[in-house]
Amino acid sequence: MCTDNWYNMLRMAYDFSALITGIEDTETHLAHELANIRTGRATPTLLDGVKPEAYGTRAPLTQIASVSIEDARTLRVIVWDKDLSKAIEKAIIDADLGVSVSVDDQGVRVAFPELTAERRTLLAKLVGEKFEHAKVTVRNHRTDAVRALDAQEKEGGMGKDELFRLKEEAQKLVDAGIERLEKIAEKKRAEIAQ
């Protein structure tokens, strides 16, 4: 009985918060990366990286205009200062997003052309590459957690059984994270296929 209390005092639970945070950050990063891949549908997030020249400096588009979906293949950029319309048009063209841009009395219109079968294949491949990179990143987070567990076991902070159990817990977290990454990638592949 006394030995059990001593063992329980020595045994320390491992904090998986770094692993969980790493997996969540990877999910967020993948979702952001995939949002920047143009599908045949109009998505305002495609213009997130556009920074037109405004008042002598480059500013994010969202600071000088609002972006809304006009229809399935068209975005409407409503410019707050009409004098910036041409600068916004130029910035979108320079971003080389594969869209057509025109200025009218209501602001800037961004039209998304229909994707060709070849372009859809290339985009699906790009999604796959970004997904694979995200999986590698998650596995690297697992490797860091396993190294920390091994170091803690060597220092006498836990026994072999506890080490094995905690490594299994780390793997379960990684498997669940990769499953969520797969759902994010699958959703984007479905958008591309439409």
TORKOL-4160 file (C-alpha; in steps of 0.2 Angstrom, whole numbers, padded with zeros to 4 digits, m for minus):
194
<pt num="1" X="0000" Y="0000" Z="0000"/>
<pt num="2" X="0014" Y="0012" Z="0005"/>
<pt num="3" X="0023" Y="0008" Z="m0011"/>
<pt num="4" X="0007" Y="0012" Z="m0022"/>
<pt num="5" X="0006" Y="0029" Z="m0014"/>
<pt num="6" X="0025" Y="0032" Z="m0018"/>
<pt num="7" X="0023" Y="0026" Z="m0036"/>
<pt num="8" X="0007" Y="0037" Z="m0038"/>
<pt num="9" X="0017" Y="0052" Z="m0032"/>
<pt num="10" X="0031" Y="0049" Z="m0044"/>
<pt num="11" X="0019" Y="0046" Z="m0058"/>
<pt num="12" X="0016" Y="0062" Z="m0067"/>
<pt num="13" X="0002" Y="0064" Z="m0080"/>
<pt num="14" X="0009" Y="0071" Z="m0097"/>
<pt num="15" X="0001" Y="0088" Z="m0103"/>
<pt num="16" X="m0004" Y="0086" Z="m0121"/>
<pt num="17" X="m0009" Y="0104" Z="m0123"/>
<pt num="18" X="0006" Y="0108" Z="m0134"/>
<pt num="19" X="0002" Y="0093" Z="m0146"/>
<pt num="20" X="m0017" Y="0098" Z="m0146"/>
<pt num="21" X="m0012" Y="0116" Z="m0150"/>
<pt num="22" X="0000" Y="0111" Z="m0164"/>
<pt num="23" X="m0014" Y="0100" Z="m0172"/>
<pt num="24" X="m0027" Y="0114" Z="m0171"/>
<pt num="25" X="m0014" Y="0127" Z="m0178"/>
<pt num="26" X="m0011" Y="0115" Z="m0192"/>
<pt num="27" X="m0029" Y="0113" Z="m0196"/>
<pt num="28" X="m0032" Y="0132" Z="m0196"/>
<pt num="29" X="m0017" Y="0134" Z="m0207"/>
<pt num="30" X="m0023" Y="0121" Z="m0220"/>
<pt num="31" X="m0040" Y="0129" Z="m0220"/>
<pt num="32" X="m0032" Y="0146" Z="m0224"/>
<pt num="33" X="m0021" Y="0139" Z="m0237"/>
<pt num="34" X="m0035" Y="0130" Z="m0246"/>
<pt num="35" X="m0046" Y="0145" Z="m0245"/>
<pt num="36" X="m0034" Y="0154" Z="m0256"/>
<pt num="37" X="m0036" Y="0141" Z="m0270"/>
<pt num="38" X="m0048" Y="0147" Z="m0283"/>
<pt num="39" X="m0062" Y="0136" Z="m0287"/>
<pt num="40" X="m0075" Y="0140" Z="m0300"/>
<pt num="41" X="m0086" Y="0148" Z="m0287"/>
<pt num="42" X="m0084" Y="0166" Z="m0281"/>
<pt num="43" X="m0077" Y="0166" Z="m0263"/>
<pt num="44" X="m0072" Y="0183" Z="m0255"/>
<pt num="45" X="m0058" Y="0175" Z="m0246"/>
<pt num="46" X="m0049" Y="0174" Z="m0262"/>
<pt num="47" X="m0046" Y="0192" Z="m0262"/>
<pt num="48" X="m0039" Y="0192" Z="m0244"/>
<pt num="49" X="m0021" Y="0193" Z="m0250"/>
<pt num="50" X="m0025" Y="0208" Z="m0262"/>
<pt num="51" X="m0017" Y="0224" Z="m0256"/>
<pt num="52" X="m0020" Y="0239" Z="m0267"/>
<pt num="53" X="m0011" Y="0256" Z="m0266"/>
<pt num="54" X="m0021" Y="0267" Z="m0255"/>
<pt num="55" X="m0016" Y="0284" Z="m0249"/>
<pt num="56" X="0002" Y="0281" Z="m0252"/>
<pt num="57" X="0003" Y="0264" Z="m0244"/>
<pt num="58" X="m0003" Y="0246" Z="m0247"/>
<pt num="59" X="m0018" Y="0242" Z="m0237"/>
<pt num="60" X="m0028" Y="0226" Z="m0236"/>
<pt num="61" X="m0043" Y="0226" Z="m0247"/>
<pt num="62" X="m0055" Y="0224" Z="m0232"/>
<pt num="63" X="m0049" Y="0241" Z="m0225"/>
<pt num="64" X="m0054" Y="0251" Z="m0240"/>
<pt num="65" X="m0069" Y="0241" Z="m0247"/>
<pt num="66" X="m0082" Y="0228" Z="m0243"/>
<pt num="67" X="m0083" Y="0212" Z="m0253"/>
<pt num="68" X="m0099" Y="0202" Z="m0256"/>
<pt num="69" X="m0105" Y="0188" Z="m0267"/>
<pt num="70" X="m0115" Y="0194" Z="m0282"/>
<pt num="71" X="m0119" Y="0177" Z="m0289"/>
<pt num="72" X="m0111" Y="0160" Z="m0290"/>
<pt num="73" X="m0097" Y="0166" Z="m0301"/>
<pt num="74" X="m0096" Y="0185" Z="m0297"/>
<pt num="75" X="m0089" Y="0195" Z="m0282"/>
<pt num="76" X="m0094" Y="0214" Z="m0280"/>
<pt num="77" X="m0081" Y="0225" Z="m0272"/>
<pt num="78" X="m0089" Y="0241" Z="m0265"/>
<pt num="79" X="m0076" Y="0254" Z="m0264"/>
<pt num="80" X="m0078" Y="0266" Z="m0250"/>
<pt num="81" X="m0068" Y="0280" Z="m0259"/>
<pt num="82" X="m0073" Y="0279" Z="m0278"/>
<pt num="83" X="m0056" Y="0286" Z="m0282"/>
<pt num="84" X="m0048" Y="0270" Z="m0277"/>
<pt num="85" X="m0057" Y="0259" Z="m0289"/>
<pt num="86" X="m0044" Y="0259" Z="m0302"/>
<pt num="87" X="m0030" Y="0255" Z="m0289"/>
<pt num="88" X="m0041" Y="0240" Z="m0283"/>
<pt num="89" X="m0044" Y="0234" Z="m0301"/>
<pt num="90" X="m0025" Y="0235" Z="m0304"/>
<pt num="91" X="m0021" Y="0226" Z="m0288"/>
<pt num="92" X="m0033" Y="0212" Z="m0292"/>
<pt num="93" X="m0026" Y="0210" Z="m0309"/>
<pt num="94" X="m0008" Y="0210" Z="m0303"/>
<pt num="95" X="m0012" Y="0197" Z="m0290"/>
<pt num="96" X="m0014" Y="0185" Z="m0305"/>
<pt num="97" X="m0029" Y="0176" Z="m0298"/>
<pt num="98" X="m0036" Y="0170" Z="m0315"/>
<pt num="99" X="m0051" Y="0181" Z="m0313"/>
<pt num="100" X="m0058" Y="0195" Z="m0324"/>
<pt num="101" X="m0060" Y="0212" Z="m0317"/>
<pt num="102" X="m0070" Y="0227" Z="m0322"/>
<pt num="103" X="m0074" Y="0244" Z="m0314"/>
<pt num="104" X="m0092" Y="0251" Z="m0315"/>
<pt num="105" X="m0102" Y="0264" Z="m0306"/>
<pt num="106" X="m0105" Y="0253" Z="m0291"/>
<pt num="107" X="m0087" Y="0248" Z="m0288"/>
<pt num="108" X="m0077" Y="0233" Z="m0295"/>
<pt num="109" X="m0084" Y="0217" Z="m0302"/>
<pt num="110" X="m0073" Y="0201" Z="m0301"/>
<pt num="111" X="m0079" Y="0187" Z="m0312"/>
<pt num="112" X="m0073" Y="0169" Z="m0310"/>
<pt num="113" X="m0072" Y="0159" Z="m0326"/>
<pt num="114" X="m0078" Y="0141" Z="m0328"/>
<pt num="115" X="m0063" Y="0130" Z="m0323"/>
<pt num="116" X="m0057" Y="0118" Z="m0336"/>
<pt num="117" X="m0055" Y="0099" Z="m0333"/>
<pt num="118" X="m0036" Y="0101" Z="m0333"/>
<pt num="119" X="m0036" Y="0116" Z="m0321"/>
<pt num="120" X="m0048" Y="0106" Z="m0309"/>
<pt num="121" X="m0035" Y="0091" Z="m0310"/>
<pt num="122" X="m0021" Y="0103" Z="m0306"/>
<pt num="123" X="m0031" Y="0111" Z="m0291"/>
<pt num="124" X="m0035" Y="0094" Z="m0284"/>
<pt num="125" X="m0017" Y="0089" Z="m0285"/>
<pt num="126" X="m0012" Y="0105" Z="m0276"/>
<pt num="127" X="m0025" Y="0102" Z="m0262"/>
<pt num="128" X="m0017" Y="0084" Z="m0260"/>
<pt num="129" X="0000" Y="0092" Z="m0258"/>
<pt num="130" X="m0006" Y="0104" Z="m0245"/>
<pt num="131" X="m0015" Y="0090" Z="m0236"/>
<pt num="132" X="0001" Y="0079" Z="m0236"/>
<pt num="133" X="0011" Y="0094" Z="m0229"/>
<pt num="134" X="m0001" Y="0097" Z="m0215"/>
<pt num="135" X="m0001" Y="0078" Z="m0211"/>
<pt num="136" X="0018" Y="0079" Z="m0210"/>
<pt num="137" X="0017" Y="0094" Z="m0198"/>
<pt num="138" X="0005" Y="0085" Z="m0187"/>
<pt num="139" X="0016" Y="0069" Z="m0186"/>
<pt num="140" X="0031" Y="0081" Z="m0182"/>
<pt num="141" X="0020" Y="0087" Z="m0167"/>
<pt num="142" X="0018" Y="0069" Z="m0162"/>
<pt num="143" X="0036" Y="0066" Z="m0163"/>
<pt num="144" X="0040" Y="0080" Z="m0151"/>
<pt num="145" X="0027" Y="0074" Z="m0139"/>
<pt num="146" X="0034" Y="0056" Z="m0140"/>
<pt num="147" X="0052" Y="0063" Z="m0137"/>
<pt num="148" X="0046" Y="0073" Z="m0122"/>
<pt num="149" X="0037" Y="0057" Z="m0115"/>
<pt num="150" X="0053" Y="0047" Z="m0118"/>
<pt num="151" X="0063" Y="0060" Z="m0109"/>
<pt num="152" X="0051" Y="0060" Z="m0094"/>
<pt num="153" X="0052" Y="0041" Z="m0093"/>
<pt num="154" X="0071" Y="0041" Z="m0093"/>
<pt num="155" X="0071" Y="0054" Z="m0078"/>
<pt num="156" X="0060" Y="0041" Z="m0069"/>
<pt num="157" X="0044" Y="0051" Z="m0070"/>
<pt num="158" X="0034" Y="0036" Z="m0076"/>
<pt num="159" X="0035" Y="0018" Z="m0079"/>
<pt num="160" X="0035" Y="0008" Z="m0096"/>
<pt num="161" X="0016" Y="0004" Z="m0095"/>
<pt num="162" X="0012" Y="0023" Z="m0092"/>
<pt num="163" X="0024" Y="0028" Z="m0106"/>
<pt num="164" X="0015" Y="0015" Z="m0118"/>
<pt num="165" X="m0002" Y="0022" Z="m0113"/>
<pt num="166" X="0002" Y="0040" Z="m0115"/>
<pt num="167" X="0010" Y="0036" Z="m0132"/>
<pt num="168" X="m0006" Y="0028" Z="m0137"/>
<pt num="169" X="m0016" Y="0043" Z="m0131"/>
<pt num="170" X="m0004" Y="0054" Z="m0142"/>
<pt num="171" X="m0007" Y="0043" Z="m0157"/>
<pt num="172" X="m0026" Y="0045" Z="m0154"/>
<pt num="173" X="m0025" Y="0064" Z="m0154"/>
<pt num="174" X="m0015" Y="0063" Z="m0170"/>
<pt num="175" X="m0027" Y="0051" Z="m0179"/>
<pt num="176" X="m0041" Y="0062" Z="m0174"/>
<pt num="177" X="m0032" Y="0078" Z="m0181"/>
<pt num="178" X="m0028" Y="0069" Z="m0197"/>
<pt num="179" X="m0046" Y="0064" Z="m0199"/>
<pt num="180" X="m0051" Y="0082" Z="m0197"/>
<pt num="181" X="m0038" Y="0088" Z="m0210"/>
<pt num="182" X="m0044" Y="0075" Z="m0222"/>
<pt num="183" X="m0062" Y="0082" Z="m0220"/>
<pt num="184" X="m0055" Y="0100" Z="m0224"/>
<pt num="185" X="m0046" Y="0093" Z="m0239"/>
<pt num="186" X="m0061" Y="0083" Z="m0245"/>
<pt num="187" X="m0073" Y="0098" Z="m0244"/>
<pt num="188" X="m0061" Y="0108" Z="m0255"/>
<pt num="189" X="m0059" Y="0094" Z="m0268"/>
<pt num="190" X="m0078" Y="0094" Z="m0268"/>
<pt num="191" X="m0079" Y="0113" Z="m0272"/>
<pt num="192" X="m0066" Y="0110" Z="m0286"/>
<pt num="193" X="m0076" Y="0096" Z="m0294"/>
<pt num="194" X="m0092" Y="0107" Z="m0295"/>
